[in-house]
Amino acid sequence: MKAKDLEYAKHYLDEVLGLRVSFAPFSEVATLPYALQESYAFYEATIEGRRFLAILPRGDDASPASLEKQTAWLEERSGIRCIVVLPTLDSHNRRRLIQRRIPFIIPGAQLYLPDLGMLFREQSQRAAKKTKPITPAAQALVIAACLGRVPTHNSFSATALASRLGYTKMTLSRSLEELRQLELVHDEGNRRDGNTRFRFFGRELWEKARHTLRSPVKRRVYLEEWQGGPALLAGESALAEQTNLVAPPRKTWALGPAEWKDMQVHLRFRMLSEAAKESARHEIEVWSYAPSRLTEGPYADPFSIALSLAEQTDDRVQIAVDELLKRLW
């Protein structure tokens, strides 16, 4: 963030919300580790007579998990409650900051100060949160683009994508129309020519589309024994294989609706009730789209894994999710 962002924050608190606020350079910044000085700008803030240490990330890679660790260390060292000032924040990470009770200001959007009993969000932000999730096929298309499995810098047609992702041309045409409405794709020339292109790539596409994406998990099934089937390792099990997360006692697998139906016909297994799931050795996640459409490896794709674990409150899991996604950028 830049100095003008701090002025915007002051204007937002003072003139928009009517709070008494002042910012001043943090006099003890030179005593902080060099890595923190490189990552953040520090200011002493006074809001309604309460003293805070305002930290402004210099980049856009400050995850809620890392912010929790760093603010806890700063608060113990300085004795001052920290508040994070951010230019933007998606709904997923906003929720995670609130779960961790980390105060934050998003100028023009939201203020969260649990110490002062304040939670304020602009009406426009509430409306944005109600955005209707896109269909499973459209979500699979976005994730495939984030993974580089469909063209992003070049134009493409619904016909070409249908054969690549295993959907019908009609389904992909409808999915592209959804993405047009969200301004994630645009057409080059006449739409009938079938030349469509993504407006964003990689991380930017993921962040632009994130508020429309949801967990692919439609159903969870618990098994005591399983002879194997057309499923990919998913959830915390896949996360543990690819990060430092300790593997859970129960294996988690993912498959699509058609694969689940076929599995029920051709494989023998005994499902356990929800009440008896602690004794299960395997957990099957039935997804709204086939995970095999997005990866050729033994694991479900990292974006779908992140979405499936978005509501997981264990900090170790969220740190591992952040670690997995960072490798993609």
C-alpha positions as CSV (number, residue, x, y, z in Angstrom):
1,M,0.0,0.0,0.0
2,K,1.0,3.6,-0.6
3,A,0.8,6.8,1.5
4,K,-2.4,7.7,-0.3
5,D,-4.0,4.5,0.9
6,L,-3.4,5.6,4.5
7,E,-5.0,9.0,3.7
8,Y,-8.0,7.1,2.2
9,A,-8.3,5.0,5.3
10,K,-8.2,8.2,7.5
11,H,-10.9,9.8,5.3
12,Y,-13.0,6.6,5.5
13,L,-12.9,6.4,9.3
14,D,-13.2,10.1,9.9
15,E,-15.5,11.6,7.4
16,V,-17.5,8.5,6.3
17,L,-17.9,6.7,9.7
18,G,-17.5,9.7,11.9
19,L,-14.7,8.1,14.1
20,R,-12.0,10.2,15.8
21,V,-8.8,8.9,14.2
22,S,-5.1,9.9,13.7
23,F,-2.1,8.2,12.2
24,A,1.6,8.8,12.9
25,P,4.8,6.9,11.9
26,F,5.6,4.1,14.4
27,S,8.7,5.3,16.3
28,E,10.0,1.8,17.0
29,V,10.0,0.5,13.5
30,A,13.8,0.3,13.4
31,T,13.7,-2.3,16.2
32,L,11.6,-4.7,14.1
33,P,13.1,-7.6,12.1
34,Y,14.2,-6.5,8.6
35,A,11.8,-9.1,7.0
36,L,8.8,-7.4,8.6
37,Q,10.0,-3.9,7.6
38,E,10.3,-5.2,4.0
39,S,6.8,-6.7,4.1
40,Y,4.9,-4.0,5.9
41,A,4.7,-0.2,6.6
42,F,3.9,0.6,10.3
43,Y,1.9,3.4,11.8
44,E,0.6,4.2,15.2
45,A,-3.1,4.7,15.0
46,T,-5.5,6.2,17.6
47,I,-9.2,5.4,16.9
48,E,-11.8,6.7,19.3
49,G,-9.0,7.1,21.9
50,R,-7.8,3.5,21.6
51,R,-4.2,3.0,20.5
52,F,-3.4,0.5,17.6
53,L,-0.4,-0.5,15.6
54,A,-1.6,-0.2,12.0
55,I,0.2,-2.5,9.6
56,L,0.0,-2.0,5.8
57,P,1.2,-4.9,3.6
58,R,3.5,-3.7,0.9
59,G,2.5,-6.6,-1.4
60,D,-0.6,-8.7,-2.0
61,D,0.6,-12.1,-0.6
62,A,-0.3,-11.5,3.1
63,S,-2.4,-14.5,4.0
64,P,-4.7,-14.6,7.1
65,A,-2.6,-17.4,8.6
66,S,0.7,-15.3,8.2
67,L,-1.1,-12.2,9.5
68,E,-2.2,-14.0,12.6
69,K,1.3,-15.1,13.4
70,Q,2.9,-11.8,12.7
71,T,0.3,-9.6,14.5
72,A,0.5,-11.9,17.5
73,W,4.3,-11.5,17.6
74,L,4.0,-7.7,17.1
75,E,1.4,-7.4,19.9
76,E,3.5,-9.4,22.3
77,R,6.6,-7.3,21.6
78,S,5.0,-3.8,21.4
79,G,2.1,-4.3,23.8
80,I,-0.1,-2.6,21.2
81,R,-3.1,-4.2,19.5
82,C,-2.6,-4.5,15.7
83,I,-5.0,-3.5,13.0
84,V,-4.4,-4.5,9.3
85,V,-5.2,-1.9,6.6
86,L,-5.9,-3.5,3.2
87,P,-7.0,-2.0,-0.1
88,T,-9.1,-5.0,-1.0
89,L,-10.0,-8.4,0.4
90,D,-12.1,-11.2,-1.0
91,S,-15.0,-12.6,1.0
92,H,-13.1,-15.9,1.8
93,N,-10.1,-14.2,3.4
94,R,-12.4,-11.6,5.1
95,R,-14.2,-14.3,6.8
96,R,-10.9,-16.0,7.9
97,L,-9.7,-12.7,9.4
98,I,-12.9,-12.3,11.4
99,Q,-12.7,-16.0,12.6
100,R,-9.2,-15.2,13.9
101,R,-10.5,-11.9,15.4
102,I,-7.8,-9.9,13.5
103,P,-8.9,-6.2,13.3
104,F,-8.8,-4.8,9.8
105,I,-9.9,-1.8,7.7
106,I,-10.8,-2.0,4.0
107,P,-11.3,1.7,3.2
108,G,-14.6,2.3,1.5
109,A,-15.8,-1.3,2.2
110,Q,-15.5,-2.6,5.7
111,L,-14.2,-2.0,9.2
112,Y,-13.8,-4.8,11.8
113,L,-12.7,-3.7,15.3
114,P,-13.8,-6.3,17.8
115,D,-12.0,-4.5,20.6
116,L,-14.4,-1.6,20.1
117,G,-17.4,-3.7,19.2
118,M,-17.4,-2.5,15.7
119,L,-18.3,-4.3,12.5
120,F,-19.3,-2.1,9.6
121,R,-19.8,-3.1,5.9
122,E,-20.9,-0.9,3.1
123,Q,-24.2,-1.8,1.4
124,S,-22.4,-2.5,-1.8
125,Q,-20.3,-5.1,-0.2
126,R,-23.4,-6.9,1.2
127,A,-24.8,-6.9,-2.3
128,A,-21.6,-8.3,-3.8
129,K,-21.7,-11.1,-1.3
130,K,-25.0,-12.3,-2.6
131,T,-23.6,-12.9,-6.1
132,K,-25.1,-16.2,-7.3
133,P,-22.6,-19.0,-7.7
134,I,-21.9,-20.1,-11.2
135,T,-22.8,-23.6,-12.4
136,P,-20.5,-26.6,-11.8
137,A,-19.5,-26.7,-15.5
138,A,-18.7,-22.9,-15.5
139,Q,-16.7,-23.4,-12.3
140,A,-14.7,-26.3,-13.8
141,L,-14.0,-24.1,-16.9
142,V,-12.6,-21.3,-14.7
143,I,-10.5,-23.7,-12.7
144,A,-9.2,-25.3,-15.9
145,A,-8.2,-21.9,-17.1
146,C,-6.4,-21.1,-13.8
147,L,-4.5,-24.3,-14.2
148,G,-3.6,-23.6,-17.8
149,R,-5.5,-26.5,-19.1
150,V,-7.5,-24.4,-21.5
151,P,-6.2,-21.4,-23.6
152,T,-6.1,-18.1,-21.7
153,H,-3.9,-15.9,-23.9
154,N,-5.5,-17.3,-27.1
155,S,-9.1,-17.4,-28.3
156,F,-11.1,-20.7,-28.3
157,S,-14.5,-22.1,-29.2
158,A,-17.1,-23.9,-27.1
159,T,-16.6,-26.9,-29.4
160,A,-12.9,-27.2,-28.7
161,L,-13.5,-26.8,-24.9
162,A,-16.2,-29.4,-24.9
163,S,-14.0,-32.1,-26.2
164,R,-11.2,-31.1,-23.9
165,L,-13.3,-31.0,-20.7
166,G,-15.8,-33.8,-21.4
167,Y,-18.9,-31.6,-21.6
168,T,-21.3,-31.1,-24.4
169,K,-21.0,-28.1,-26.7
170,M,-24.4,-26.8,-25.4
171,T,-23.2,-27.0,-21.8
172,L,-20.0,-25.2,-22.5
173,S,-21.8,-22.5,-24.5
174,R,-24.1,-21.8,-21.5
175,S,-21.0,-21.8,-19.2
176,L,-19.3,-19.2,-21.4
177,E,-22.4,-17.0,-21.4
178,E,-22.3,-17.1,-17.5
179,L,-18.6,-16.0,-17.7
180,R,-19.5,-13.2,-20.2
181,Q,-22.1,-11.9,-17.7
182,L,-19.4,-11.8,-15.1
183,E,-17.0,-10.1,-17.6
184,L,-14.4,-12.9,-17.1
185,V,-14.4,-13.6,-20.9
186,H,-15.1,-11.6,-24.0
187,D,-15.6,-12.4,-27.7
188,E,-13.3,-11.4,-30.5
189,G,-15.3,-10.4,-33.6
190,N,-18.7,-11.9,-34.2
191,R,-19.8,-14.3,-31.4
192,R,-21.1,-16.8,-34.0
193,D,-17.4,-17.2,-35.1
194,G,-16.8,-18.9,-31.7
195,N,-13.8,-16.9,-30.8
196,T,-13.7,-16.3,-27.1
197,R,-10.9,-15.2,-24.8
198,F,-10.4,-14.9,-21.0
199,R,-9.9,-11.4,-19.8
200,F,-7.6,-12.5,-16.9
201,F,-5.0,-15.1,-16.3
202,G,-3.6,-17.2,-13.4
203,R,-3.9,-15.6,-10.0
204,E,-5.8,-12.6,-11.2
205,L,-8.5,-14.8,-12.8
206,W,-8.8,-16.8,-9.6
207,E,-9.2,-13.7,-7.5
208,K,-11.7,-12.1,-9.9
209,A,-13.9,-15.3,-10.0
210,R,-13.4,-16.4,-6.4
211,H,-16.6,-14.9,-5.0
212,T,-18.7,-16.9,-7.5
213,L,-17.0,-20.2,-6.8
214,R,-18.2,-22.7,-4.1
215,S,-17.2,-26.0,-2.7
216,P,-17.6,-28.8,-5.2
217,V,-18.6,-31.3,-2.5
218,K,-22.2,-32.2,-2.7
219,R,-22.2,-35.3,-0.5
220,R,-19.8,-37.1,1.9
221,V,-19.9,-40.8,2.3
222,Y,-18.0,-42.7,5.0
223,L,-16.7,-46.3,4.4
224,E,-15.1,-48.8,6.8
225,E,-13.4,-50.6,3.9
226,W,-13.0,-49.8,0.3
227,Q,-11.5,-51.9,-2.5
228,G,-10.7,-48.9,-4.7
229,G,-12.4,-47.1,-7.5
230,P,-12.2,-44.2,-10.0
231,A,-11.5,-41.6,-7.4
232,L,-8.7,-39.1,-6.7
233,L,-7.1,-38.3,-3.4
234,A,-8.7,-35.1,-2.1
235,G,-9.3,-32.9,1.0
236,E,-6.8,-33.0,3.8
237,S,-5.4,-36.3,2.5
238,A,-4.3,-34.7,-0.8
239,L,-3.1,-31.6,1.1
240,A,-0.9,-33.7,3.4
241,E,0.7,-35.4,0.4
242,Q,1.8,-32.1,-1.1
243,T,2.5,-29.9,2.0
244,N,3.8,-30.3,5.5
245,L,0.4,-31.0,6.9
246,V,0.1,-34.1,9.0
247,A,-1.9,-36.7,7.2
248,P,-5.4,-37.3,8.8
249,P,-6.3,-40.8,10.0
250,R,-9.0,-41.1,7.4
251,K,-8.3,-41.1,3.6
252,T,-10.4,-38.6,1.6
253,W,-11.3,-39.3,-2.0
254,A,-13.2,-37.3,-4.6
255,L,-15.2,-38.4,-7.6
256,G,-18.0,-36.9,-9.9
257,P,-21.7,-37.7,-9.8
258,A,-21.5,-40.1,-12.8
259,E,-18.6,-41.9,-11.3
260,W,-20.4,-42.2,-7.9
261,K,-23.4,-43.7,-9.7
262,D,-21.3,-46.2,-11.5
263,M,-19.4,-47.1,-8.3
264,Q,-22.6,-47.9,-6.6
265,V,-23.5,-50.3,-9.3
266,H,-20.2,-52.1,-9.8
267,L,-18.5,-52.0,-6.4
268,R,-19.4,-53.6,-3.1
269,F,-19.0,-51.5,0.0
270,R,-20.8,-50.7,3.2
271,M,-21.6,-47.0,4.0
272,L,-21.5,-45.9,7.6
273,S,-23.9,-43.5,9.2
274,E,-22.9,-39.9,10.1
275,A,-22.9,-40.9,13.7
276,A,-20.4,-43.7,13.1
277,K,-18.1,-41.8,10.8
278,E,-15.3,-41.6,13.4
279,S,-14.7,-45.3,12.8
280,A,-14.5,-44.9,9.0
281,R,-11.2,-45.4,7.3
282,H,-12.3,-43.7,4.0
283,E,-14.3,-40.7,3.2
284,I,-15.8,-40.2,-0.3
285,E,-16.6,-36.7,-1.5
286,V,-19.1,-36.7,-4.3
287,W,-18.4,-33.6,-6.3
288,S,-20.7,-31.5,-8.6
289,Y,-18.2,-32.1,-11.4
290,A,-15.7,-34.9,-12.1
291,P,-12.3,-34.0,-10.6
292,S,-10.6,-36.1,-13.2
293,R,-11.6,-33.4,-15.8
294,L,-9.1,-31.1,-14.2
295,T,-6.1,-33.2,-13.4
296,E,-4.2,-36.2,-14.7
297,G,-2.4,-36.9,-11.5
298,P,-3.3,-38.9,-8.3
299,Y,-4.7,-35.8,-6.6
300,A,-7.7,-33.5,-7.2
301,D,-6.7,-30.1,-8.5
302,P,-5.5,-27.6,-5.9
303,F,-8.2,-25.0,-6.5
304,S,-11.0,-27.4,-5.9
305,I,-9.2,-28.7,-2.8
306,A,-9.0,-25.1,-1.5
307,L,-12.7,-24.6,-2.2
308,S,-13.6,-27.9,-0.5
309,L,-11.7,-26.8,2.6
310,A,-12.8,-23.1,2.7
311,E,-14.9,-23.6,5.8
312,Q,-12.3,-25.6,7.7
313,T,-11.4,-23.6,10.8
314,D,-8.1,-25.5,11.6
315,D,-5.3,-23.0,11.1
316,R,-2.9,-25.7,10.1
317,V,-5.2,-26.7,7.2
318,Q,-5.5,-23.1,6.0
319,I,-1.8,-22.6,6.2
320,A,-1.3,-25.7,4.1
321,V,-3.9,-24.5,1.6
322,D,-2.1,-21.1,1.3
323,E,1.2,-23.0,0.8
324,L,-0.3,-25.2,-2.0
325,L,-1.8,-22.3,-3.9
326,K,1.3,-20.1,-3.6
327,R,3.2,-22.7,-5.6
328,L,1.0,-22.1,-8.6
329,W,1.9,-18.4,-8.8
